[in-house]
Structure formats: C-alpha cells, structure tokens
Amino acid sequence: MEPDSRRWAAAPCAATSVVLAAAAFPLSPLRGTLGNGVPSGVSLYLPWTYVATGPLSAWADAVTFNSARQDAALVAWIAAGYWLARGALKLAGRGWAGWRRELLGYGAWLAAFAAFLAWAILLPRPMARILLGDPNMLALDFHSHTSYSHDGRRSFTPTANVHWHVWAGFTAAFITDHNRIEGAREARALYDRGGINRAYRPLIGEEVSLQDAHVGVLGPREAIDNRPYDGSREGLRRFLGECESRFGGLPVLNLPEYRLHYWDRLDEVASWGARGIELVNAVPKALDMSDEERQRVHVIARARKLFMVGVSDNHGWGSATYVWNLMYLPGQASLGAAELQAAVLAALREKGPDAVAVIVRAKQDPLPGAWIALDPFLGLWTMLRAFEPAQAVATVAWVWGLALLRRRRARRASAAIC
C-alpha cells in the first residue's frame, strides 16, 4: 500500500464536509438592502455553463464584488497561503536547490492566481442574471459607462454595454459617461435601428464631474458642459439647483465621492437640489460602505424625498453585476426607449424614496479594522451558503476530480521511481 493511500482523501473529504455544512445553513442568493426582502417572483438564474464551472464562476463573482479592503485581505492571504500550506519552517534545511524549487512553485502559484483574476475581470465568462416574474416590473441600472468615458475600457463600446446589461437580466439601463453623452446616444440610435432586442431599452444620462463630486444626470435634454460649474462648492450648489430646470435631467449624488468629500455635510448637499442618491455602488472603492452608513443615507433620503438607487458603475470590467433596481411600471413592456425613459423619470419624481427597490447579490460585508483579515474565509462561507444544490454538487465533483487526478499523478511518479 502506498504511503499516502490513507491520506489522499483527507482534503477532499474536508472540503465536502464544508460544502455540506454550508448547505445546512442556506442563504438566499439575492437580498434587499437594509434588511428589505426580495419581491415575489424575482430570482437569480444561473446558466448551465456557470454551474458546470463549479466554484470558479462563483468565486470570480465574489472577487468582483469585493471592496478595496476585501481585495487587499485576499491578496495578502494568497501571497502567504503557499508558504503556510508548504510549511515554510520545514524548508529551512533543504539548501538552495530545495528553495529554488519552492520559489519556482511560488511563482507558479501567483501566476495561477493572476490568471484566475484575468479570467474573472478581463475575459468573457458565464454570467448570472436576474429573472422577473411580473411583466410590469423593470430591472434597471442607473449608472454605467462605455469607451467614451476617459476611464472606460476601450473595448466596452455602447454595443458592448448593451449586451452586458442584457446578459445580466436588465430591461433598461442609463449610460452615464463622464461629461459626455455620445455613448448614450449611440446606444439609443442602435435601438432605434432595430439592432437591439426590443425588450431591452438603453436610456440616456451623463455623469457630470464637479468640485470633489460626481453627479449622475438622468434623462438630460442635451449634453452638459461641466466647466461653468466646476471648481468650487458654490458651483456644485448652482448645478444641483439648476440641473432639472435647465437641462431637464434628474441629478443623483454619486458614490463614492459624496462619502469621501461631503459625508459630514451630506444633508446640506442633499438640500441643494438633488433628486436622487446612490445607496449602493458596485465599484471596489464604494463597497466599503457599511450598513450603518447606508442607514444614514436612507434617513436623509427619506427626509429630503430623494429616490435611492443601486448602480453597477460598470466601466467594462467583469462579467457580473452585484446590484439591480426594481421598479413597478404597468405596461412597460409595450414602451419604446424614449417613452420608457419618460415614464421612469416621472415615477422617480412622483414616488421619490418609494420609487425603487434595490436588490443585491449575497456577499460578505467588509469587517471593521483588523478583522478584515478574516474576510476571505467568511466570504467563502457566505458564498457556499448561497449555493444552489446544483452548484454544491458541481463543486464536490470538482474537488474529488482534482484530488483523484493528483493521486493518479503521484502514483505514476512513485511507480517511475521504483
């Protein structure tokens, strides 16, 4: 009997036990913000290619949804994990040849992680999407970019933006490039020519850069020149006060800028003429926002009668979305893009804080302070708890398949030595 015949199954057995333990404490893959529930008939659909890739697609999504601090904790554990697994203290007496092999192995370990990140963030991959059971319900995105933005991915054209939103299950989305409107107009022209499935409608917006602030403008009549308003907080005040009457669009305070620069004066800024505020923004630097901070935004929005939205803020990176906005709009399926945009803006004006339900994917929220070091493990546990049964089965199959492959290679190597 080979020396490892009793040990090769230890790791896959342990991994299987963790998957089964997580299944005993299931977590809904979708949740409402601030403890709100998910409307009836709304569910998350996973294509078979997503399920078949087992934990890889789910982990790629989890990495995409990490905050900046969560990403830092993950990278630190990946960098140290190789040496912890190999037992660095046991390597001290192996000499240069042994250390050289270990360093090469460490390089391969880091290269494998880099390849995974490239696949998760840069390359097309299976994408989860939302399903709506009610034909009168809309799934919207209120903030996204194209290659027309200075920081947009060059390959993320308006057409690519449309396809990304369709794959994620959105029925409409505002394109809000930085201080430009061409991308939104190009997507609208594509729709008008019949180049887009009529069930999806691109909506026109713009993200206006001002003094330490970004303001999303939904449905402007024309392109907005930010220069007359930029350079001072008084300019920001004037813009918010004039935006709707002068440009016809609804101004939305964007994350993470207001949290970074106007947090202590947020109620005051909200009184300057904003009509909406971002409650969730899916870029890493905005996902460090705590539930307590969101609750404060919620209180201010209620008091000021602002509508609240969650946004992808997608610039062309990643095949996943963390957030959707749901709106109930009877007859929406029969409306063209321009008609739908007018109806959405009217509903936002009329209903204010009650206009939108913000739905997000299940994820581990960032822990405060040094506790963030535990995040990769808690994030893995949260991810497993949100698995559908088919995902759990696929994950166990991957674990045992890789373990059997490793055992087979080890036996061949042992036979060759003998």
C-alpha positions in Angstrom: 0.0 0.0 0.0 1.4 3.5 -1.0 2.3 5.7 1.9 -0.4 8.3 1.0 -3.2 5.7 0.4 -4.9 6.7 3.7 -4.3 10.4 3.4 -5.1 11.4 -0.2 -8.8 11.6 0.6 -8.4 13.8 3.7 -8.5 17.1 1.8 -11.5 16.3 -0.5 -13.4 14.9 2.5 -12.8 18.0 4.5 -13.9 20.2 1.6 -17.0 18.1 1.0 -17.9 18.5 4.7 -17.6 22.3 4.5 -19.9 22.3 1.4 -22.4 20.1 3.1 -22.3 22.2 6.3 -22.9 25.4 4.3 -25.9 23.7 2.7 -27.4 23.1 6.1 -27.4 26.9 6.6 -28.7 28.1 3.2 -28.7 31.8 2.3 -30.8 33.4 -0.4 -28.6 34.5 -3.4 -30.5 37.8 -3.5 -31.4 40.2 -0.8 -32.9 43.6 -0.4 -30.8 46.4 1.0 -31.2 47.5 4.7 -33.0 44.3 5.6 -35.7 44.6 2.9 -37.0 41.5 1.3 -36.9 40.5 -2.4 -40.2 40.9 -4.3 -42.2 37.8 -5.1 -41.3 36.2 -8.5 -37.8 37.6 -8.5 -35.0 35.1 -8.7 -31.4 34.6 -9.8 -30.8 32.4 -12.9 -27.5 30.6 -13.4 -26.8 29.2 -16.9 -25.5 25.7 -17.1 -22.1 26.9 -18.0 -21.9 28.9 -14.8 -23.0 25.8 -12.7 -20.6 23.5 -14.6 -17.6 25.6 -13.8 -18.3 24.8 -10.1 -16.7 27.1 -7.6 -14.7 29.1 -10.2 -17.6 31.2 -11.5 -19.0 31.8 -8.0 -15.6 32.8 -6.7 -15.0 35.0 -9.7 -18.2 36.8 -8.9 -17.3 37.1 -5.2 -13.9 38.6 -6.1 -15.7 41.0 -8.5 -18.0 42.1 -5.6 -15.1 42.6 -3.1 -14.5 46.0 -1.6 -11.0 47.5 -1.9 -10.1 46.4 1.7 -11.5 42.9 1.0 -9.3 42.6 -2.1 -6.3 43.6 -0.1 -7.0 40.9 2.5 -7.5 38.3 -0.2 -4.2 39.2 -1.9 -2.4 39.0 1.4 -3.7 35.6 2.2 -2.9 34.3 -1.4 0.6 35.6 -1.1 1.1 33.9 2.3 -1.0 30.9 1.6 1.6 29.0 -0.4 4.1 29.1 2.4 1.6 28.2 5.0 0.5 25.2 3.0 4.0 24.1 2.3 5.3 24.6 5.8 8.0 27.2 5.4 9.7 26.3 8.6 10.3 22.7 7.3 12.1 24.1 4.3 14.9 25.7 6.1 17.3 22.8 5.8 16.7 22.0 2.2 19.5 24.1 0.8 19.5 26.3 -2.3 18.2 23.6 -4.6 15.2 23.0 -2.4 14.5 26.6 -2.0 14.8 27.2 -5.8 12.1 24.6 -6.4 9.9 26.2 -3.8 10.4 29.7 -5.3 9.5 28.3 -8.8 6.4 26.7 -7.2 5.6 30.0 -5.6 5.9 31.8 -8.9 3.5 29.3 -10.5 1.1 29.7 -7.6 1.0 33.5 -8.1 0.7 33.1 -11.8 -2.3 30.8 -11.4 -4.0 33.4 -9.2 -3.2 36.2 -11.7 -4.7 34.0 -14.5 -7.8 33.5 -12.4 -8.1 37.3 -11.9 -7.7 37.9 -15.6 -10.4 35.4 -16.4 -12.7 36.9 -13.7 -12.2 40.5 -14.6 -11.0 40.8 -18.2 -12.4 37.9 -20.1 -16.0 36.9 -21.1 -17.3 34.2 -18.8 -20.7 32.7 -17.7 -22.9 35.4 -16.2 -25.7 35.1 -13.6 -28.8 37.2 -14.4 -32.0 38.2 -12.6 -35.4 36.9 -13.6 -38.6 38.8 -13.1 -41.9 37.0 -12.8 -44.0 40.1 -13.3 -44.2 41.6 -16.8 -44.9 45.0 -15.3 -41.6 45.1 -13.4 -38.4 46.6 -14.6 -34.8 45.8 -13.8 -32.8 48.9 -14.2 -29.2 50.2 -13.9 -28.9 53.9 -13.2 -25.1 54.4 -13.8 -22.9 52.8 -16.4 -20.1 53.7 -18.8 -18.7 53.0 -22.2 -15.5 53.5 -24.1 -16.5 57.2 -24.4 -15.6 57.7 -20.8 -11.9 58.5 -20.1 -11.7 55.6 -17.7 -13.9 53.2 -19.7 -12.4 50.0 -21.1 -11.6 50.6 -24.8 -13.5 47.5 -25.9 -16.6 48.4 -23.9 -18.4 50.2 -26.7 -22.0 51.3 -26.3 -23.0 48.0 -28.1 -20.9 46.0 -25.5 -22.6 48.0 -22.7 -26.0 46.9 -24.0 -25.0 43.3 -24.3 -23.6 43.2 -20.8 -26.8 44.6 -19.4 -28.9 42.1 -21.4 -26.8 39.2 -20.2 -27.3 40.4 -16.6 -31.1 40.4 -17.0 -31.6 44.2 -17.1 -34.6 45.5 -19.1 -33.2 49.1 -19.2 -30.1 51.0 -18.2 -28.8 54.6 -18.2 -25.5 55.1 -19.9 -23.8 57.9 -18.0 -20.4 58.6 -19.4 -18.1 61.2 -17.8 -19.1 64.6 -19.1 -20.2 63.1 -22.5 -23.4 61.9 -24.0 -22.3 60.3 -27.3 -22.2 56.8 -25.9 -25.8 57.0 -24.7 -27.0 58.5 -28.0 -25.1 55.8 -29.9 -26.8 53.0 -27.9 -30.2 54.8 -28.4 -29.6 55.0 -32.2 -28.8 51.3 -32.3 -32.1 50.6 -30.6 -34.0 52.9 -33.0 -32.5 51.0 -35.9 -33.7 47.7 -34.5 -30.3 46.5 -33.6 -31.3 45.6 -30.1 -33.9 43.2 -28.7 -36.9 45.4 -28.2 -37.3 44.0 -24.6 -34.2 46.0 -23.6 -34.1 49.7 -23.8 -31.0 52.0 -23.5 -31.6 55.2 -21.6 -29.7 58.5 -21.8 -27.7 60.0 -19.0 -24.4 61.7 -18.1 -22.1 61.7 -15.2 -21.0 65.3 -14.5 -17.7 65.9 -12.8 -17.8 68.8 -10.4 -15.9 70.0 -7.2 -15.0 66.8 -5.4 -18.3 65.4 -6.6 -19.8 63.4 -9.4 -23.5 63.9 -10.2 -25.4 61.5 -12.4 -28.0 63.2 -14.5 -30.8 61.0 -15.7 -32.5 62.0 -19.0 -30.8 65.3 -19.9 -32.2 67.1 -23.0 -28.7 67.9 -24.2 -25.1 67.3 -23.4 -24.0 69.1 -20.3 -20.8 71.2 -20.2 -19.5 70.9 -16.6 -17.0 73.7 -17.0 -19.2 76.6 -15.9 -20.0 74.8 -12.6 -16.7 73.1 -11.8 -14.0 74.4 -9.5 -15.9 75.3 -6.3 -18.6 74.0 -4.0 -20.7 77.0 -4.9 -20.6 75.7 -8.5 -21.9 72.4 -7.3 -24.7 74.1 -5.4 -25.7 76.1 -8.5 -25.6 73.0 -10.7 -27.8 71.0 -8.4 -30.2 73.9 -8.2 -30.4 74.5 -11.9 -30.0 71.0 -13.3 -33.6 69.9 -13.7 -34.9 73.2 -15.0 -32.1 74.0 -17.3 -31.1 70.5 -18.6 -34.3 68.5 -18.0 -32.5 65.7 -16.1 -32.7 64.4 -12.6 -29.5 64.9 -10.6 -28.3 62.0 -8.5 -25.5 62.2 -5.9 -22.9 59.6 -6.8 -20.8 57.3 -4.6 -18.1 57.1 -3.5 -17.4 60.9 -4.0 -20.1 62.2 -1.6 -18.9 59.7 1.1 -15.3 60.8 0.7 -15.8 64.6 0.4 -19.2 65.5 1.7 -20.1 63.0 4.3 -20.2 65.5 7.2 -22.4 67.8 5.1 -24.5 65.3 3.2 -27.8 66.5 4.5 -26.9 70.1 3.4 -25.7 69.0 0.0 -28.9 66.9 -0.5 -30.9 70.1 0.1 -29.2 71.9 -2.8 -31.5 70.3 -5.4 -30.5 66.7 -5.7 -33.4 64.4 -6.7 -31.7 61.1 -6.0 -28.8 59.4 -4.3 -26.8 56.3 -4.8 -27.3 53.8 -1.9 -25.1 51.1 -3.4 -22.3 51.4 -6.0 -20.6 48.2 -7.1 -17.0 49.6 -7.7 -14.5 48.3 -5.0 -13.8 51.8 -3.5 -17.5 52.2 -2.9 -18.3 48.7 -1.5 -16.5 49.5 1.8 -19.7 51.4 2.8 -21.2 49.9 5.9 -24.9 49.2 6.6 -24.8 51.9 9.3 -23.6 54.4 6.7 -26.3 53.3 4.3 -28.9 53.6 7.0 -27.8 57.3 7.5 -28.2 57.9 3.7 -31.6 56.2 3.9 -32.7 58.6 6.7 -31.5 61.7 4.8 -33.1 60.5 1.5 -36.5 59.9 3.3 -36.3 63.3 4.9 -35.4 65.1 1.6 -37.7 62.9 -0.5 -34.9 61.6 -2.7 -35.1 58.4 -4.6 -32.4 55.8 -3.8 -30.7 53.6 -6.3 -28.0 50.9 -6.6 -25.7 51.1 -9.6 -23.2 48.9 -11.4 -21.0 51.9 -12.3 -19.6 49.4 -14.8 -16.6 50.6 -16.9 -16.3 47.4 -18.8 -14.6 45.1 -16.3 -16.1 41.8 -15.2 -18.9 39.6 -16.3 -21.1 40.0 -13.2 -23.3 42.6 -11.5 -23.8 43.0 -7.8 -27.0 45.1 -7.9 -30.3 45.6 -9.7 -33.0 48.2 -9.3 -36.6 47.1 -9.5 -39.5 49.4 -10.5 -43.1 48.6 -10.9 -44.4 50.2 -14.1 -47.6 48.8 -15.6 -47.4 48.4 -19.4 -43.7 48.9 -19.5 -43.1 46.1 -22.0 -45.0 48.0 -24.7 -43.0 51.2 -24.3 -40.2 52.2 -26.6 -36.9 53.6 -25.2 -37.9 57.3 -25.2 -41.3 56.5 -23.8 -39.9 54.3 -21.1 -37.3 56.9 -20.1 -40.1 59.5 -19.7 -42.1 57.1 -17.6 -39.2 56.1 -15.4 -38.3 59.8 -14.8 -42.0 60.6 -14.0 -42.2 57.7 -11.5 -38.9 58.8 -9.8 -40.3 62.4 -9.4 -43.6 61.2 -8.1 -42.7 58.4 -5.8 -39.3 59.6 -4.5 -37.9 57.3 -1.8 -40.5 54.6 -2.6 -39.8 54.5 -6.4 -37.1 51.8 -6.4 -36.3 48.6 -4.7 -32.5 47.9 -4.6 -31.6 44.2 -4.8 -28.1 42.9 -4.3 -26.3 39.6 -4.5 -25.4 37.8 -1.3 -21.9 38.6 -0.2 -19.8 39.1 3.0 -19.8 42.7 4.1 -16.4 44.1 4.9 -15.4 43.8 8.6 -14.1 46.8 10.5 -10.4 47.3 11.3 -8.1 44.4 11.6 -11.0 42.0 11.5 -10.8 42.3 7.7 -8.1 39.7 7.8 -10.8 37.1 8.4 -12.8 38.2 5.3 -11.5 35.6 2.7 -12.7 32.8 5.0 -16.0 34.4 5.9 -16.5 35.3 2.3 -16.0 31.7 1.2 -18.5 30.6 3.8 -21.1 33.1 2.6 -20.5 32.1 -1.0 -21.1 28.4 -0.2 -24.2 29.2 1.8 -25.7 30.9 -1.2 -25.1 28.0 -3.5 -27.9 26.3 -5.3 -27.9 22.5 -4.9 -26.5 22.1 -8.5 -23.6 24.3 -7.6 -22.9 22.3 -4.5 -22.9 19.1 -6.4 -20.6 20.6 -9.1 -18.2 21.9 -6.5 -17.9 18.5 -4.8 -17.4 16.9 -8.2 -14.6 19.3 -9.0 -12.9 18.7 -5.6 -12.9 15.0 -5.9 -11.9 15.1 -9.6 -8.9 17.2 -8.8 -8.0 15.0 -5.8 -8.2 11.8 -7.9 -6.1 13.4 -10.7 -3.5 14.4 -8.2 -3.4 10.9 -6.7 -3.0 9.4 -10.1 -0.1 11.6 -10.9 1.5 10.8 -7.5 1.1 7.1 -8.1 2.7 7.4 -11.6 5.6 9.3 -10.1 6.1 6.7 -7.4 6.0 3.9 -9.9 8.6 5.6 -12.1 10.9 6.0 -9.1 10.5 2.3 -8.2 
